[in-house]
Amino acid sequence: MLAKKTLARKEAPDGGAEDRRDALGVSRLSLAVGAGERAIPLLADVTVRVGRGETVGLVGESGSGKSLTARTALGMLPRGARATGSVTVSDVDVLSAGRKTLRDLRRTRASMIFQDPRASINPVRRIGDYLTEGLRARGVPARAAAERALDLLDQVGIRDPGSAVRRFPHEFSGGMLQRVVIAGALSTEPELLLADEPTTALDVTTQAEVIALLKNMQQVHGTGMLFVTHDLDLAAAICDRIYVMYAGRIVEESVSAALFTAPAHPYTRALLEASPSVHGDKVAIKAIKGRPRALAESPSGCSFRDRCPLAGDDCAASVPAHRPHGTSLVACLHPEQVTP
Amino acid sequence: MTLTIPALRARSARRRRRRPLIVSLAVAFLVLIAVTGLLAPVLAPHSPDATSLLNSLLPPGTEGYWLGTDSTGRDVLSRIMYGARLSLLAPLGVVLLSGVLGITIGLLAARAGGWADAVISRGMDIVFAFPSLLLAMLVVAVFGPGLTAPICALAVSYTPFVGRVVRSVALQEGARPYMESYRVMGFGELWVTLRHLLPNVMPVLIAQSALAFGYALVDLASLSYLGLGVRPPDADWGSMISQARSAILQGEPWSGLLPGLVVLLTVVSVNVLGEHLGGSIGRKQSEGV
């Protein structure tokens, strides 16, 4: 179903050459809050690339820093956070951008979709207001913005857009509301769409519809999408490439089709073994021992060392560099023990 | 996940629940008072300032003077009607003024956070601790009698009431994800605060304002009673009670008791209304609709 694509080696996660035409280029991003001795690291050496029109998955457990990475793309750093490395969204250097540049970036170049649509729309404003507000802020005349809103609602499959714009968020179901949010996110024709677990708050059938819509809209508008999720299967189904995050670091980057057949990092394999499958023989689900770590409390060397069945003494020495293995780039010293 | 949004809660509460009888009565009384004040020149049987020593201290029920007359023979009913104007407008002024001040300060404190919040909050505490009547008396002593000075003084001393409520609700609402989502859409802090946060603070504020209105009415009546508010011969309920002091000592309490009763009923009505507005919001909050 999914064409196997070769990995672009020149944009290696070790901070290689940066393609300026990318929708999103995060390079060697490290993030910490606090200063000096009491600084708490949140992200370390994160490199993520999303090409124009490409769908890229960012997968990991809660607290692995995947949402944080997505938010950094919009310059939404936690209070008092210091970032090093570089983040570019279609040629705009986000980390050094001023307030006005950031505002323009958010209005025109990049949009974000949140987990719970009901929580991300002001409940006392009408749907029409929600959709036109962003357009009006860009200087689109009221009448044109209203027409665009109707058009967008029609595109995302809302029946009777004319009456929908006059209704309030609570009059819509979660799935319908997420469609409205998607319409709003695409209203400004962004080059980058950040989807932060956009279907987690929806039920399964609605999820499938929303994902299909999202993919379709993305193709129509040619938008690059960073899809943040903890659902590996979902990510594999819709993404071209997948980054796996653990404890604030990217541990594996892979073409999504290859991730299932040949996981290169022990953590990726453990994740796959921990998720149930309806196909094939009955296999006992293996839970990963221990609990997910934040970057600040992870052990020296490889962060996954204390939970890894393959860990040896060498894993404690230093953080493993990313190196190619199969079709993946992996931050592990023993990928051949995972996939021979 | 369930969401609890004050505005929607208030709206659905009003639709679903039948309004209790006491609230209807309170609303009816307030409307009556407001209409009476508005149409006083048409409705009042006498001029509020027309004295007639022959007709002084008539008891209520007298032909032509249904609520009796005061010690200078002025018709109590007419004076209550005319007095409604000042007695309702002045507290309204206090509520509006303190509302604007309180919203500004409260939002500023909530959105700025950090040391700005600390400074504003402690400042509000200080004003809060200062007796409002004392402040009003000081201001009147400086600027002379009349209504403007006490209105401003009371507005200042009521500002912390509003400011604190606005701040706490704004903190609570401001932490909701939708605030973030509008910021992500590229809207500035000021825009998000005024256009998206404020509407969600309003329901609580309206309930609070109704209560403040009652307090302001009593405070202004107290000032008038002390001779610091309305200047004679203008009528307002507080000064009517004040001028009836000697009559009360003479055993003719009506000209003082009746405006007092109107003050009492108005304040109770406003409080019932405020309680109802605030209550329906609180009820929905606890149900977590």
Chai-1 contact restraints between the chains, C-beta under 6 A:
chainA,res_idxA,chainB,res_idxB,connection_type,confidence,min_distance_angstrom,max_distance_angstrom,comment,restraint_id
A,L74,B,V184,contact,1.0,0.0,6.0,A-B,restraint_1
A,R103,B,G186,contact,1.0,0.0,6.0,A-B,restraint_2
A,R106,B,V184,contact,1.0,0.0,6.0,A-B,restraint_3
A,R106,B,G186,contact,1.0,0.0,6.0,A-B,restraint_4
A,R107,B,G186,contact,1.0,0.0,6.0,A-B,restraint_5
A,M112,B,V184,contact,1.0,0.0,6.0,A-B,restraint_6
A,F114,B,S181,contact,1.0,0.0,6.0,A-B,restraint_7
A,R118,B,L3,contact,1.0,0.0,6.0,A-B,restraint_8
A,A119,B,P177,contact,1.0,0.0,6.0,A-B,restraint_9
A,A119,B,Y178,contact,1.0,0.0,6.0,A-B,restraint_10
A,S120,B,P177,contact,1.0,0.0,6.0,A-B,restraint_11
A,S120,B,Y178,contact,1.0,0.0,6.0,A-B,restraint_12
A,S120,B,S181,contact,1.0,0.0,6.0,A-B,restraint_13
A,I121,B,Y178,contact,1.0,0.0,6.0,A-B,restraint_14
A,N122,B,Y178,contact,1.0,0.0,6.0,A-B,restraint_15
A,N122,B,H196,contact,1.0,0.0,6.0,A-B,restraint_16
A,P123,B,I5,contact,1.0,0.0,6.0,A-B,restraint_17
A,P123,B,L8,contact,1.0,0.0,6.0,A-B,restraint_18
A,V124,B,A7,contact,1.0,0.0,6.0,A-B,restraint_19
A,V124,B,P199,contact,1.0,0.0,6.0,A-B,restraint_20
A,V124,B,N200,contact,1.0,0.0,6.0,A-B,restraint_21
A,G134,B,M185,contact,1.0,0.0,6.0,A-B,restraint_22
